[in-house]
Amino acid sequence: MRLERVTVIGDGGWGTALARLLATNGHAVCLWGAFPDYVDEMRRRRENVKFLPGIALPESLDLSGDLAEAVADADLLVSAVPTQFARRVLRKLARCYRRGVPVVSVTKGIENRTLLRPTQIVADVLGRRVPLAALSGPSHAEEVARGLPTTVAVASRRADLACRVQRVFMAGRFRVYTNTDIVGVELGGAVKNVIAIAAGICDGIGLGDNAKAALLTRGQAEMTRLGVALGARRDTFAGLAGMGDLITTCMSPYGRNRSVGVQIGQGKTRREILDGMEQVAEGVRTTQSVRALARRHGVETPITEQCYRVLFRGKTPLRAVEDLMQRGPKGEVG
């Protein structure tokens, strides 16, 4: 395997876990964080106490709070900045970006104002000729950092770039499949966070396993309808970036979006929950974006709609459940 110089932009839990993985793979890796003082603390402690506590950072992993310095010699850039902050960071990157260096987005969301996917935001800021890929799938940072078996998909319109990213990330316990459907891979990663909030609400109000299984199944149908309307392939949503990521996010105690839903179901307000969180729950803002995308393309997304009304219109979770259950009769497929 050819070793590469990789810069991971964003020192949240996911960015840190991937930087650690890549460094362990033998690549020359730099992890960039937006707050230099905190980067200094990570450098001293060799740990990201705020976002990935209890996981030692290898000595070979470089840490930087200077973006220009961090990307200066990189062969490959990994964008791990939450969607709501991505454009701001990318504008800084634009001043020091070296033309032709590929960008791999590992962010899962949709920008509110523009309704753009993460790789579309990168192209919008850095230019449409930037080689782009998106990596997604069932991959909690906490488990990847602990070396537990994980499998993801990397999508790019350029087969050579997808294969290159696959080689760079593949490890004994981190398996990567290639895909050409970048639209589907990114949409799956975004919409599953909305469904995860709904799944958490189910758990928070104690609706049981039957309801949650139905929610995941119909949630996958919902993300598929929207994805196909936007040009994605149907089978992508039955794969790692669709159903695979949906199961993990809706079931795991690590899921931040599911946790938001649980607390909503237990009676807390959206503002109370978000104010108490250190990390970003992408699904909250993504609910607004997915709803807007669905309306723009005339796609029915009843779970997203009810989630939106609970999060942003004060609807009670129980009333949302009743409205979902009392919709008119429909066929399951077609």
N, C-alpha and C positions, 0 to 999 in steps of 0.2 A: 504493500500500500504506500502511495506517495504521501509523505507528511506535508501538511500545509500550515500556513500562518492564518489563524482564524481569530477574528474579534467578535465577541458577543456583546451586543449593545443592549444594556438593561440588566441590572443586578438584582431583579426580583428572584423569587424562588426558582422559577422555571429557567430563567437565564443562567442563574448560578449552577443549577443542576446540570445543564447542558455544557457549560464551560468546564465544569469538573469532569464530565464524561469525555469531552474532546481532549482535555489535557491528559487524562488517563490513557487515551488512545495514542498518545505520543505526539500530538500536534502542538505547535507553539501557539498558545492561546492567551488572549488578553480579554479580561472582563471589564467593561466600562460601566461606571455608575454615575448618575447625575449629580451626586452630592459628594464632593471631594473629601470632606471631613469623615463621612461614613466609609468611604473607600479606604481611607487611612486606617480606620478602626478595623476593617476587615483584613487589611494587610498585616496589622499587628497581631490580631487574634487568629488569623487563618481560619476564620469562620464568619458566615453571614448570619449573625445572631438574630437579626430582625426578620429575615425572610426564609432562612433555611437552617434553623438552630440545630446544634448537635452534629453537624456534618463538617468534617475537617476538609479544608481546601488544600489541595496538593501544592507543595512548594514551587512546582514548575508553572503554576498558574499565575500569570501576571495580572495585576489589578491597577486600574487607572481611572482618574477623575477628569482627565483631559482627552476630549473626544478626538481632536486632531492627532494627538500623539498615539492614541489607541489604534486608530485605523491606518496610520501612515504606511505600514508595510504589509497590510493584510492581503491575503489571497482570496479570502472569503469573509463576508460579513453575515452575522446572524442577528436579526432584529427581534428582540424579545421585550420590546416596550409595549405596555398596555395601549390598546387602540386609542383611548381618549388623549394620550400624551404623545402618540407616535408622530403626528405631523410636526409638532413643536421640535422634537428631537431630530427628525429627518431634515428640517430646515437648517439646523446647526450642522448636520452631517454634510449637507449639500455644499458647504463652504470648503470642505476638505476631502470630499469623495473623489477617488481616483476612477476615472472612466473605465468601464469594462469589468470592474470587480463585481462578482455576483452577490446578490443579497438573498438570504434565506429567511423568510418570515416564519416565526413560531408563535405569532400572536393570534388570539382567537376572538374576533369581534367584528363589528361593522361600525364605521364612523357615523355619528349621529347626523351631522349637517349634510354631508355629501352622499351618505349611504354607500361609501366605497369599502371594499374589502381591504385587508392590510397590504397585500401586494399592489393593489391599485393605488393606495396612498403613497407607497414607495415610488411607483412610476409617475404619479402626479407631481411629486416633489423633486425626484432625482432625474426624471426623464424617461421616456418610453423605451429607450434602448438598453436600459439596465437589465442584465440577465437575472431572472426572478425564479424563485422556488418557494413552496410553502410546505412546512413539515407539521403534521398533526396526527392525532390518534389518542388512544387511551394511555395517558402518560402523566400521572401525578408526579410532580417534582420530588416529593418526599421519597417515593419508591424508586425512582430513577437514581437519586443520589445514594440510596442504600444498596444499589446494585441488584434490585429485584428484576426479574425478567419483564421486559417491556417491548412491545412491537408497535411501530408507527408507519405512516406512509409519507413519502415526499413526492410532491407533484410539481411538474414544470412543463411548460410547452416545449421546452428543449430537452429531448431525451438524454443528451450528453450531460447536461447539468444535473438532471435528476439522478443519473448514475454516479456522478461525481459526489454529490451530497450523500448518497447512499453509502459510498465507500468511506467517506470522512466520518460519518456518524456510527457506522456499524461496529458493534462490539460483542463480546461473548454473551452478554445479557441485554443487549439493545439491538433489536432486529429492525431493519428498515426495508419496506417494499416501495417500489417506484410506481408512479401513477402519472397520467398525462392530464387528468381533469383537475386543474388548479381551482376552477370555480367551485366544483363540488367539495373538494377537500377543505377549502376555506369556509364555505357556507356551513358544512357539517360542524366544523369547529366552533362556529358562531352560534348557530341555532340551538345546538345541544345545551348551551349555557342557559338559554331561556327555559327549555324543558326541564333543566335541573332545578331551577327555582320552583317550578310547578311541582316537581317531585318532592322537593323539600317541604312545600306547603302540605302535600299529602301526608308526609311523615309527621309534620308539626301538629296536624289536627287528628292524627290517628285513623286514617282512612283504610289502612290495611294493605295486604299484598295484592289482592285482586285489582284494586284501583290503581296501584302503582304500576303493575304490569301492563294494564290497559293504557295508562298514560304514556309509558315508554313506547309502546307499539304505535299508538296514534301520533305520538310526537315524531317518531321516525317517518310516518306517512306524511306528516305536515312539512318536515324539512325536505322530504323528497319532492313534494309538489312544488314548493318554492324553488328548490334547486333546479328542477327540470325547466321551469318557466324562465329561469335565468341562464339556461344553456348548459347546465351540468348534466352528467350522465346519471341515470337512475341507479345503476349498480354501485356507484361510489357510496351511496348512503346506506348500503347493506354491508359496507366494509369497515375498515379500521377508523377512518375519519368520520364515519356516520354512526352506525349502530354501536360499533366498538367503543368510541369515545362517549356516546350517550349513556351506555350502561355504566361505565366507570364513574362518570360525573354524577349520575343520579343515585348511585348506590354507596359511594365511598364516603367515609367520615372526613376525608381530606378535602372534599369538594366545597369550595367557598360559595358557589352559587346555590348548591343544595342547602348549605348552612343558612344562607339568607332566607330561603324559603321556609326552612324549619322554624326560624325565629318569627317570620311573618305569621305562620300558622299558629304560633304560640301567643300572638297578640302584640308583638313589637311593631313599631313603625319603620318604614324604609329608612328614614333619616336617623333614627336611633341606632339601627343596625350598622349602617355605613359609617357613622361617626365613630363606632367602636372597633372598626376594622383597620388593620395595618396594611394588608394587601388589598388589591383591587378585585372586586367581583364583577367581571366583565359583563355578565348576563343582565345586570340591571339596566345599563344604558343600551345594551344590545337589544333588549326587549322593544325599546322605542324604534330602533333602526329596522328590526325584522318586521314589525308591524307596518312601518312606513313602506318598506320594500314590497310587502305582500299587497298592500293597498294599491301601490303604483302599478303592479303587474296583474291585479285582479285575482289574486290567489287566496283561497280560504284558509285561514290559520286560526282556528278557534281557541286552541290552547294559548297561543301567543296573545290573542286578543284579551282573554280573561286574565292572563298574567299581567298585562299592561294595565287593565282596569283595577286590579288589586294593588299594584305598585304605585300607580300614578293618579288614580281617580278615587281612591278610598273605598273601593268595593270590598266587602268582607269575603274572606276565602270560602266560607261555606256557601254563600250566595253564588260565587263563581262556579263552584262545583255543581250546584243545582242547575245552573244555566247550561253547563256543558252536558250534563246527563239528560236534560229535557229537550235537547235539540231534536229536530224532526228525524224520522227514520231514514237511513241511508244504506247503500250497499258498501261492503267493506273494501272492494277493489274496483278500479276503473273510474 
